[in-house]
Amino acid sequence: MNQYLYHYTSIETLALILKNRTIRFNNLQNVDDPEEAETKDLGLAGKHCLVSCWTKSSEDILPMWNMYTPGMKGVRIKMRMNPFKQYIYNKGGMHFSEKVVSCIDYKANYTKKVTITAECPLAVEVMYTEDEDLLHPQIKSQTQSGINISFEKLGKYKRKYWFFQNEYRYIIRTAPWSMDEMEKVTTVEEQMKLFHRLLDKENKQICDEIYLTLADDAFDDIEILLAPKTSDAEYIIVQALLEKYCPNVYVKLEKSKIKVK
């Protein structure tokens, strides 16, 4: 049985999702919570993470309309979890030592700047807390084999006043070197040179945004809820977009029952 997530956004963004069949991931230092990219020891290390923010709540949530749709004239998209296209890489291809199935397109431009592990994007339920060690985690540690850096806690925790979002998100974690750079490394010294980019708080080798392609059947069971202040004309626009880009499937289209002036 499919599980579903919900995304509040503008009609313009809906049009781009439908036309381009992609979902945008935003850099963690550019999301609405200014604390999210902060760490205890390496500054804004969250800049190496990108997220696409959704909610698992099927309820019609007034604050979400107010915050994430312009003038409460937008849409809420319902889409099954993990709707992304999968790519198959055989052993020996694209630097892999074994067969790999991933939602990351390793031929896309973003891999010319950063490296992304094959298990991304990770589907994560956001936890709400006032624990400073979780909100601003220490991500660097010393092990017997050297320095270890973990992004495990980044993008997973927010303060309790965000609880209304009931957020689920997809996270892409990156390393600030390209796959080509990694392939050319032949010595431990060269390897450490790349690794030290993670320790450099001023390093600007990041992606501000990444677009992941949706699966061919990603729209087969989507539903659209229109925001409380959406006009009849905007209803017609959304209806036309669905007819154009989802011609062979029935898409449930309704308007929010929330009443606001």
N, C-alpha and C positions, 0 to 999 in steps of 0.2 A: 504494500500500500504506500502510495507516494505521500511524502510530507511536503508542506508548503511554507514559503516565506512571503513577506509582503514588503513592498518598497514604495514609499511616498515620494512623488516627484512631480515635475512640471509636464505639461502636454508636449512641450518641445522636446524634452528628454525622452518621453515615450516614443515620439516620432523617430528619434535617432536610434533607439533600441530596436524598434520594429524594422526600420530600413536597413541598418547596418548589421543587425543580428549580433550585437556585442553588448557587453556590460562594462562600464567604466570603473576602474579601481583608482581611488584617490590616495595620495600620499598622506600618511598619518599625521604629518605636521600641518596639514591643510584642512583637517576635519573641524567640526564645530566645537569640539572640546579642546581648548588650547593646551591642556596638560598631557594629552595622550602620547605625544612623542617624547616626553621627558623621561630620562633615567637618572638614577642616583649618582652614577659614576662616569657615564660617557655622554653627558649632555643630551642633545636631541637625536639620540640613536634611533628613535622611532622613524626617522626619515628613510630608513631602509625597509620599512614595511608599508604596504598599500592595502587599502580595505574597500570593500563594497558593503554598505550598511543597509540592513533589512530588519524587520521585526518578525517574531514568530507569533505575535498576537493577531488573531483574526478579527478582534474588536475594532470598531470604527473609532479612532482615537483623535479627539479634537486638538490636543497640543501638537500632534504629528502633522495634521493638516496645516496648522498655523506656522510651524517651523520649516516645513519642507516643501510646501507648495506655494507659489507666489500669489499672495492675496487670497489664499484658500481657493484657488482656481487651478486645479491640477488633477492628478490621478493617483490611485493606489494600485500597484500591479501585484497580482497574486501569481506566483510562479513556483513550480516544484523545486525542491532543494537540489543543488548541484546540477544546474541545467546546461553546463558547459560542454562544448565539443571536446572529444577525446582524440588524442593523437597517439599512434603506435610507433615506437622506435625499436627497431631490431637490434640485437646485440652487435656492437661494433659501430652502430650509427650514432651520430651526434655525440660522440665521446662516451656512450653508455657501455658498460661491461656486461650487461644483460638486457633482455627484452624489457621495455618500459612502456606503460600506458600512462599518459599525462594529459592534463588540460592546458599545459603550456605549449605554445607553438614556438619551438626552438629555432625557427627560421624567421621569426618576427623581428622587427627593428629593435625592440626593447632588449633582446638578448645580446645586442651589440654593445650594450652599455653596462648591464648588470647580469649576474647569474642567479637563476631561480631554481630551487629544488623541484624535482618532478612531482612531489606530492601536493604541491600548491595548485589551486587555492585551498586553504584549510577552512572548514566550516566550524565556527567557534561561537558558543553562547557567551555573551558578555555577562560578567559578574559585577555586582554593585557593592562597593565597600568604602570604608574610610581608612583602611589600612595603608599607610604611606609606603610600606615596603612593597605592596602590590601595585599601587598607583604610580610610584616612581622607583621601579625595581633596580637592583644592582645586577647588571648583566655580565660583568667581567669577573672571572674567578681564576685562581691559580690552581693548576693540577700538577701531578707528578710529571706529566709530559709537556707542560707549558701553560700558556694562557688559553683559557676557554671563554668564548662569548656566546651567550644564549639569548635568543629573541623570544623564548617560550612565553614570557609573561607580557610581552608588548602587544597592545591591541585587545587584551582580554578583560581589562578592569577599568571601571569608571566609578565616579562618586555616586552616592546613593540618590542624589537629586535628579539623576538621569534615569531612574528606575522605570519611569512611565514608558520609556521606549521599548522595554522588553526585547532588547536588541539581540539579533543573531547577525553575524557578519562573516564574510569571506575574507581571508587574509593571505596576501602574497608577501613572503619574506625574501629579501634579495641580499646579495653580496655585491660590494662595489667594484666588481671587475667583470669583464665580459668573458664569455666562454672561449673566445679566441685567445684572450690573454692567458686564461687558465691552461689552455692546451700548449702554449709556448713555454710554459714554466718547465725547466729541466733540473733546477737545483733547489735545495732547501732554502738557500738565501733568497732566491727569486720568489719562492712560495711565501716566505715570511714578509717580503716586501709588499705583496698583494694583501696579506692578512692585516698588516699594520694600517691599511686604509680604514679598517673597521675601528681602530683605536684613535684615529685622527678625527677630532671633533669638527674640524674645518673642511673635511673632505666633502666635495660637492658632486661626486659621481653617484647620482641617484636618478630615479624616475619620478616625475611629478604625477604621472598617470600611466596606466596600462589598460588596454582594452582586451578582454578575453572574448573569444568567439563562442556563440551559443550553439548548442546541438541542433541538428536539423528538425527535431521534433519538440524543441523547447517551447514553442507557442501552442502546442496541441491542446493544453489544458489550462492556459492562462485565463485569468479573469481581471476585469478592470472596474474599479469603483471610482466614480467621479467625486471631486471635492465638493463641500457644501455650497460654495458660491459659484460653481461652474454654471455658465449660461447655456441656454438652448443651442446657441450657435456653436459653442465649444463642444457640446455633446455631439453635434453633427460632424465636427472636425474629427473627433476621436473615432466616431463610427466609420467615417470615411477611411481613416488610417487603418483600422482593423480590416475593413473590406479589401483594401489594397494589399496589405502585407500578410494577412492571414485569410486568404480567400477560400481555403478548403477546410477550415475548422470553425466550429461555433464558439464564439467568445462571449461569455456572459458579461454584459455591460449594464451597470446600475449606477444610481446616484446615491451619495451618502444621505442617511436619514437625519443627520444632525442639522438643526435649524439655527442659523445665525444671520444677523443683519449685515 
